Amino acid sequence: MADQGDEWASPSGGQGDGGQRPRQEGPPRYGERIPGWTPPAPAAPPPSAGSGQHGYGQQPGGYPAPGAYVPPPKPGLIPLHPLSFGQLLGAAFAVLRYNPRATIVPTLIVNVVQVGLTLALFGLVGVSAVDRLQHASGPDQGAVAAGVIAEGALGGLVVAAISIFGTALLQGMLTLAVARGTLGKRPGAGEVLRRALRSIWPLIGFGVLVSGVEIVVIVVLALLVTGIALTGTTVGVVLAVLLGVFGGLAFAIAAGFLLVKLATVPSAIVLEGLGVFAAIGRSWVLMRGAFWRTLGIFLLVIVMVGIASQIVSAPFSLIGGAVGGLLFPNAAGSTDPTVAVQTALITSIPATIVSSLVQSIGVVAQVSAFALTYLDRRIRREGLDLELQRVVEQGGPDPFEPAAK
């Protein structure tokens, strides 16, 4: 009697084909066909987005499953969550690409106008002063020299006023461009200009206040150093040198500290409609705990733009020197101060223009970094990201419009 355990059993419990076929283990080998064996159906493809089926981390309807990670939305320039150091620095330069019409174009125009007016003003004053000093007689030289100094001081005030106004205008425009960019909007230059002009006087007031404090401190320090040095004694000279060195160092440290602590003042003025002193208090509170990171971003932007400016403007300095040599071939041996002034102006024009182009990028990056720091501090301290997400998803009043608050 044959051993029944070695025979192949059909699925119905019979003996199959009389025990002539061994038991089949698993699927058939490649090329082998077995009657009655059906290959398994291919696996269904993963569900696509928008289908009614749900996949990993999703529920029916496309909603995330409980406990699944959902990345924060990024409707525009930045993701709506607290920003890291790299995200802040990257977004400060990404503004140039995200909305060049409202950032690089106005900055370039303002910088070119400022540089052009400065060169024209000091060029005219310099040539006029040299000409008058040459033709002045002995008794009149003192009065002419005093007039030249007065003209130079007046020209410096005009340049400072132009610089303060241009800086204030750019701060307002760039801050608005960054704020709108967080909501996925790309406003044009005209729109941000009209909106920035509404806050221009507080911005100018803040610029005048900062510049005035710096000038007063510098003048007082210079007078103290000069007064001590004029005593004529060795001790007085040593004290004057020490006061100048350590006083200048203390001024630089204090200026850097205040620059960081007041970095978000323009943003508070433009985006919250605050006055100068209210914005200073607001910035002082927001910047608690963010001093070193903000200082690092500011210094890094300055170093990056400075290196780029030197690399780009160096060839144009050579071109300017060559042009000056062609126009004034005898300037090196000339004793005429007018020729020297004209040669210096012409030589510096190409490098100045190119440098102003690079500095425009630096201004955009610096102001944008401070505006992004303002948004990051409000996200961390006040949950601004939740309000921005609500506006992006559901609409509503503009959170950066003071009239809507």
C-alpha positions in Angstrom: 0.0 0.0 0.0 1.4 3.4 -1.1 2.2 6.1 1.5 -0.6 8.6 1.2 1.5 11.4 2.8 3.7 11.5 -0.4 0.9 12.0 -2.8 -0.4 15.2 -4.1 -3.9 16.1 -2.8 -6.3 18.1 -4.9 -8.1 21.0 -3.3 -11.3 18.9 -3.2 -9.6 16.2 -1.1 -9.2 13.7 -3.9 -6.0 12.0 -5.1 -5.5 14.3 -8.0 -4.0 12.5 -10.9 -3.3 9.2 -9.2 -0.3 10.2 -7.2 1.9 10.9 -10.2 2.4 14.6 -9.5 4.3 15.9 -6.5 2.8 18.5 -4.1 3.3 22.0 -5.4 4.9 24.4 -2.9 4.4 28.1 -3.7 3.9 29.6 -7.2 5.2 27.8 -10.3 8.7 28.3 -11.6 9.4 30.6 -14.5 7.9 29.1 -17.7 5.9 26.4 -15.9 2.2 26.2 -16.3 -0.1 24.4 -13.8 -3.8 23.8 -14.5 -6.0 25.6 -12.0 -3.4 28.0 -10.6 -4.2 31.7 -11.0 -1.5 34.3 -10.4 -2.3 37.0 -7.8 -3.7 40.4 -9.0 -1.2 43.2 -9.2 -1.1 45.6 -6.3 -3.2 48.8 -6.6 -1.2 52.0 -7.2 -1.0 54.5 -4.3 -3.8 57.0 -4.2 -3.2 60.2 -6.0 -3.8 63.7 -4.5 -7.4 64.6 -4.7 -8.7 61.1 -5.0 -11.3 59.7 -2.6 -8.9 57.0 -1.2 -6.6 57.8 1.6 -2.9 57.1 2.0 -0.3 57.4 4.6 -1.0 60.2 7.0 -4.3 61.0 5.4 -8.0 60.4 6.0 -10.8 60.1 3.4 -11.3 63.5 1.9 -7.7 64.5 1.8 -7.5 65.6 5.5 -4.4 64.7 7.5 -4.8 61.8 9.9 -4.6 62.4 13.6 -1.0 62.8 14.7 0.4 63.2 11.1 3.0 65.9 10.5 1.6 68.9 8.6 4.2 71.4 7.4 3.4 75.0 8.0 2.1 76.9 5.0 4.4 79.1 2.9 2.1 81.3 0.8 4.8 83.7 -0.2 8.2 84.8 0.9 8.6 82.9 4.2 7.0 79.9 5.9 4.5 81.0 8.5 6.4 79.8 11.6 9.4 81.0 13.7 12.3 81.5 11.4 15.8 80.1 11.8 19.0 82.1 11.3 19.4 80.6 7.8 15.8 81.3 6.8 16.1 85.0 7.9 19.3 85.5 6.0 18.1 83.7 2.9 14.8 85.5 2.8 16.5 88.9 3.2 18.2 88.2 -0.2 15.3 86.3 -1.7 13.2 89.5 -1.6 15.2 90.8 -4.5 14.0 87.9 -6.7 10.5 87.7 -5.2 9.5 91.3 -5.9 12.3 93.3 -7.7 9.8 96.0 -8.9 9.1 97.1 -5.3 12.6 96.5 -3.9 15.7 96.8 -6.1 14.2 99.3 -8.6 13.2 102.0 -6.1 16.4 101.4 -4.1 18.6 101.8 -7.2 16.8 105.0 -8.2 17.1 106.6 -4.7 20.8 105.6 -4.4 21.7 106.9 -7.8 20.0 110.2 -7.0 21.7 110.5 -3.7 25.1 109.7 -5.1 24.6 112.0 -8.1 23.5 115.0 -5.9 26.4 114.4 -3.5 29.0 114.3 -6.2 27.5 117.4 -8.0 27.2 119.4 -4.7 30.7 118.7 -3.4 32.1 119.0 -6.9 30.7 122.5 -7.3 31.6 123.6 -3.8 35.1 122.2 -4.2 35.8 123.8 -7.5 34.3 127.1 -6.3 36.3 127.1 -3.1 39.6 126.3 -4.8 39.0 129.1 -7.4 38.2 131.7 -4.7 41.1 130.8 -2.5 43.5 131.1 -5.5 42.2 134.6 -6.4 41.9 135.9 -2.8 44.5 138.5 -1.6 46.3 138.3 1.7 43.8 140.2 3.9 40.8 138.5 2.3 42.0 134.9 2.6 40.7 134.5 6.1 37.2 135.6 5.2 37.3 133.4 2.0 38.4 130.4 4.0 35.6 130.9 6.5 33.1 131.2 3.7 34.5 127.9 2.2 34.1 126.1 5.5 30.5 127.5 5.8 29.7 126.3 2.3 31.1 122.9 3.1 29.1 122.6 6.3 25.9 123.7 4.5 26.6 121.2 1.7 27.1 118.5 4.3 23.7 119.3 5.9 22.0 119.2 2.5 23.5 115.8 1.8 22.5 114.6 5.3 18.9 115.7 4.7 18.8 114.0 1.4 20.2 110.8 2.9 17.8 110.8 5.8 14.8 111.3 3.5 15.9 108.7 1.0 16.7 106.2 3.8 13.3 106.8 5.4 11.5 106.3 2.1 13.3 103.1 1.4 12.7 101.8 4.9 8.9 102.3 4.4 8.8 100.8 0.9 10.9 97.8 1.6 9.2 97.0 4.9 5.8 97.0 3.1 7.1 94.9 0.3 8.4 92.3 2.8 5.2 92.3 4.8 3.0 91.9 1.7 5.3 89.1 0.5 4.6 87.0 3.6 1.0 86.9 2.4 1.9 85.9 -1.1 1.4 89.3 -2.6 3.7 91.3 -4.9 2.8 94.9 -4.7 4.2 97.3 -7.3 6.5 100.2 -6.6 3.7 102.8 -6.9 1.5 101.0 -4.3 4.3 100.7 -1.7 5.4 104.3 -2.4 1.9 105.7 -1.7 1.6 103.6 1.4 5.1 104.5 2.7 4.4 108.2 2.2 1.7 107.9 4.9 4.4 107.1 7.4 7.2 109.3 6.0 7.2 111.9 8.8 7.7 109.5 11.7 10.4 107.8 9.7 12.1 111.0 9.0 11.8 112.0 12.7 13.4 108.7 13.7 16.3 109.3 11.3 16.8 112.9 12.5 16.8 111.7 16.1 19.4 109.0 15.5 21.6 111.2 13.4 21.3 114.1 15.8 22.4 111.9 18.8 25.3 110.5 16.8 26.5 114.0 15.7 26.2 115.4 19.3 28.2 112.6 20.8 30.9 112.8 18.1 31.2 116.6 18.4 31.4 116.5 22.2 34.1 113.7 22.1 36.1 115.7 19.5 35.9 118.9 21.6 37.1 117.0 24.7 40.0 115.4 22.9 41.0 118.7 21.3 40.7 120.6 24.5 42.9 118.1 26.4 45.5 117.9 23.7 45.8 121.8 23.5 47.1 121.9 27.1 50.5 121.1 25.6 51.7 118.8 28.3 52.8 115.2 27.7 50.2 114.0 30.2 47.5 115.9 28.3 48.5 114.5 24.9 48.5 110.9 26.3 45.1 111.5 27.9 43.8 112.9 24.6 45.0 109.9 22.7 43.5 107.5 25.2 40.2 109.3 25.3 40.0 109.3 21.6 40.8 105.6 21.3 38.6 104.3 24.1 35.9 107.0 23.5 35.6 106.0 19.9 35.5 102.3 20.8 32.8 103.0 23.4 30.8 105.0 20.8 31.0 102.2 18.3 29.8 99.6 20.9 26.9 101.8 22.0 25.9 102.6 18.4 25.9 98.9 17.5 23.8 98.1 20.6 21.3 100.8 19.8 21.2 99.8 16.2 20.1 96.2 17.1 17.7 97.3 19.8 16.0 99.8 17.5 16.2 97.6 14.4 12.4 97.1 14.2 11.4 100.7 14.8 10.7 101.4 11.1 8.6 98.3 10.8 6.6 99.3 13.9 6.1 102.8 12.4 5.0 101.5 9.0 3.0 98.4 9.9 1.4 99.5 13.2 1.1 103.2 12.6 3.1 104.2 15.8 4.8 107.4 16.5 8.6 107.7 17.0 8.8 107.2 20.7 6.1 104.6 20.8 7.9 102.6 18.1 11.1 102.9 20.0 9.5 101.3 23.1 7.8 98.7 20.9 11.1 97.7 19.3 12.9 97.6 22.7 10.4 95.1 23.9 10.3 92.9 20.8 14.1 92.6 20.6 14.5 91.0 24.0 16.3 87.8 23.6 17.2 88.4 19.9 20.2 90.7 20.2 23.1 88.4 19.1 21.2 86.8 16.3 20.1 90.1 14.9 23.6 91.5 15.3 25.1 88.5 13.5 22.7 88.9 10.5 23.5 92.6 10.3 27.2 92.1 10.3 27.1 89.2 7.9 25.0 91.2 5.4 27.5 94.1 5.7 30.5 91.8 5.1 28.9 90.0 2.2 27.9 93.2 0.4 31.2 94.9 1.2 33.2 92.1 -0.3 31.0 92.0 -3.4 31.2 95.7 -3.8 35.0 95.7 -3.7 35.3 92.8 -6.2 32.8 94.4 -8.6 34.0 98.0 -8.4 37.8 97.3 -8.6 37.9 97.0 -12.4 35.8 100.2 -12.8 38.3 102.1 -10.6 41.0 101.2 -13.1 38.7 102.3 -15.9 38.1 105.6 -14.2 41.8 106.2 -13.7 42.4 105.5 -17.4 39.7 107.9 -18.4 41.0 110.6 -16.1 44.5 110.1 -17.5 43.2 110.6 -21.0 41.2 113.7 -20.2 43.9 115.3 -18.0 47.2 113.8 -19.1 49.2 116.5 -17.2 47.3 116.3 -13.9 50.0 114.4 -12.1 52.5 117.3 -12.5 50.0 120.1 -12.3 49.9 122.5 -9.3 46.5 123.7 -10.2 44.0 122.5 -7.4 41.1 122.8 -9.8 42.6 120.3 -12.1 43.1 117.9 -9.2 39.5 118.2 -8.0 38.2 117.6 -11.5 40.5 114.6 -12.0 39.4 113.1 -8.7 35.7 113.5 -9.6 36.0 112.0 -13.1 38.2 109.1 -11.8 35.7 108.2 -9.1 32.5 108.3 -11.2 32.6 104.8 -12.8 33.5 103.1 -9.5 31.0 105.1 -7.6 28.1 104.2 -10.0 28.9 100.5 -9.9 29.4 100.6 -6.1 26.0 102.3 -5.7 24.4 99.4 -7.7 25.9 96.8 -5.3 25.1 98.9 -2.3 21.5 99.0 -3.4 21.4 95.2 -3.0 22.9 95.7 0.4 20.3 98.2 1.5 17.5 95.9 0.4 19.0 92.9 2.2 19.7 94.9 5.4 16.2 96.6 5.6 14.5 93.3 4.6 16.5 91.5 7.4 15.2 93.9 10.0 11.7 93.7 8.7 11.8 89.9 8.8 13.2 90.1 12.3 10.2 92.2 13.3 7.8 89.6 11.9 9.8 86.7 13.5 9.7 88.4 16.9 5.9 88.9 16.6 5.5 85.3 15.6 7.4 84.1 18.6 5.9 86.5 21.1 2.4 87.2 19.9 1.5 84.3 17.5 1.4 86.4 14.4 1.7 83.3 12.3 -1.7 82.2 13.3 -3.3 85.4 12.2 -1.4 85.4 8.9 -2.6 81.8 8.3 -6.1 82.8 9.0 -5.9 85.7 6.5 -4.3 83.5 3.8 -6.9 80.7 4.2 -10.1 82.6 5.0 -9.4 86.2 3.9 -10.2 89.2 6.0 -8.6 92.6 6.8 -5.0 93.2 6.1 -3.1 92.6 9.4 -0.4 95.1 8.3 -2.8 97.9 7.7 -3.1 100.1 10.9 -6.6 101.3 9.9 -7.8 97.7 10.0 -6.8 97.1 13.6 
